[in-house]
Amino acid sequence: MICDIRPEYEKLIKFTTNGKRWLVGKVTKAIYGTLLGARLFYDKLRGFLESLGYEANNYDECTFNKMINGKQCTIQFHVDDL
């Protein structure tokens, strides 16, 4: 989406994984610390939810689903807000 808005960022696409393109750029320490904290939170929460049997949604990595007694239970979060 960013490259659609700012085509000059296309040159910053460094690699692809499973069809996903990754935009790579340099950030300041302050931004990096914020991103690292969010990533650590995500990794810890994802591991916990997966240990309970939830599966990450293929289209939104902050959405997890689990079937409980024949009904779908969905958990969504953003950074540190469930």
RAZIJO-V204245 format. One record per residue. N is the residue number from 1. PHI is phi as a letter, one per 30 degrees, with the letter a starting at -180 (none if undefined). BURIAL is # if it has 24 or more other ideal C-beta (glycine too) atoms within 12 Angstrom, else .. D_FIRST is the distance of its C-alpha to the first C-alpha in Angstrom with 2 decimals. Layout:
N,PHI,BURIAL,D_FIRST / N,PHI,BURIAL,D_FIRST
This chain:
1,none,.,0.00 / 2,d,.,3.78 / 3,d,.,5.39 / 4,d,.,5.06 / 5,d,.,6.48 / 6,b,.,8.61 / 7,e,.,9.68 / 8,d,.,12.39 / 9,d,.,10.46 / 10,e,.,10.51 / 11,d,.,14.08 / 12,d,.,13.32 / 13,d,.,12.19 / 14,c,.,15.56 / 15,a,.,15.95 / 16,b,.,14.95 / 17,b,.,16.61 / 18,h,.,17.30 / 19,i,.,14.51 / 20,c,.,11.86 / 21,c,.,10.58 / 22,c,.,11.40 / 23,c,.,10.55 / 24,c,.,14.03 / 25,b,.,15.41 / 26,c,.,18.66 / 27,b,.,19.20 / 28,d,.,22.46 / 29,e,.,24.87 / 30,d,.,24.36 / 31,d,.,20.64 / 32,e,.,21.40 / 33,d,.,24.09 / 34,d,.,21.94 / 35,d,.,19.33 / 36,d,.,22.29 / 37,d,.,23.94 / 38,d,.,21.01 / 39,d,.,20.73 / 40,d,.,24.51 / 41,d,.,24.54 / 42,e,#,21.96 / 43,d,.,23.96 / 44,d,.,27.21 / 45,d,#,26.22 / 46,e,.,24.69 / 47,d,.,27.94 / 48,d,.,30.03 / 49,d,#,28.36 / 50,d,.,28.62 / 51,d,.,32.25 / 52,c,.,32.83 / 53,j,.,31.53 / 54,d,#,28.05 / 55,b,.,25.28 / 56,d,.,21.59 / 57,d,.,19.48 / 58,d,.,17.59 / 59,c,.,14.47 / 60,b,.,14.61 / 61,d,.,16.36 / 62,c,#,17.82 / 63,b,.,19.69 / 64,b,#,22.99 / 65,b,.,25.47 / 66,a,.,29.16 / 67,d,.,31.84 / 68,b,.,34.86 / 69,h,.,37.97 / 70,i,.,36.11 / 71,b,.,33.51 / 72,d,.,29.90 / 73,c,.,29.31 / 74,c,.,25.73 / 75,c,#,24.81 / 76,b,.,21.57 / 77,b,#,20.97 / 78,b,.,18.78 / 79,h,.,19.78 / 80,b,.,23.51 / 81,b,.,23.89 / 82,d,.,25.00
